[in-house]
Amino acid sequence: MNDGFDWGAVSESLPLLLEGFRITLLATVLGTLVAAVLGLAVAVAGRAPSRFVTVPVRLLMEFVRSTPLLVQLVGAAALFNTVEPLYIGITVLGVHYAAYTSEVYRAGIDGVPKGQWEACRALSLSPRRTWQAVILPQAVRKVLPALGNYAISMFKETPFLAVITVQEMVFEARKYGAEHFAYTEVFTLAGLVFLVASYPTSLLMRKLEKRLGH
């Protein structure tokens, strides 16, 4: 074991960490898609006229928001132990963040002026046409920056997937560190990769917020 910082370990572990980063990025992109689509569905379902729809949806989302992501991952992995851990991780990330994106969508929908709803009724537009052509385009535009920020948050929480043996970047860093006694080097490198990937995205989200007038 070296007393100083082992640059050799950095160069040797970099390909392994980049392969783990590919899994990290895949989980983030697919998890974000699940959260965006499911969150929108939950927000729309929350405005359904029937309590048989709204109450179960609200209770489920409250349960997801009130329990830690780590507990949800371990519980899902135990219940669905025959499913590929990566698929479980993507699904749990998506559902977990859908509980939050649904509130973002709800705020966006509530922010659409009432006159827009009244105009749709006056034009005898069907509910589906009202949502697709009038309400959602306005609501989604307002909440895009917030959705982007949740995507960044999800990216930074993907290391939790290592708990259910998903071979993402932190999993690879921990594995290499244990085999070569180089924890400092590989975790420093992993942190830099996270920084390089997330910081430009954060700047992009700020520019998007300014452009959309937030």
Buried (B, 14 or more C-beta within 10 A) or exposed (E): EEEEEBEEBBEBBBEBBBBBBEBBBBBBBBBBEBBBEBBBBBBBBBEEEEEEEBEEBBEBBEEBEEEEBEEBBBEBBEEBEEEEBBBBBBBBBBBBBBBBBBBBBBBBBEEBEEEEBEEBEEEEBEEEEBBEEBBBEBBBEBBBBBBBBBBBEBBEBBBBBBBBEBBBBBBBBBBBBEEBEBBBBBBBBBEEBBEEBBEEBEEEBBEEBEEEEE
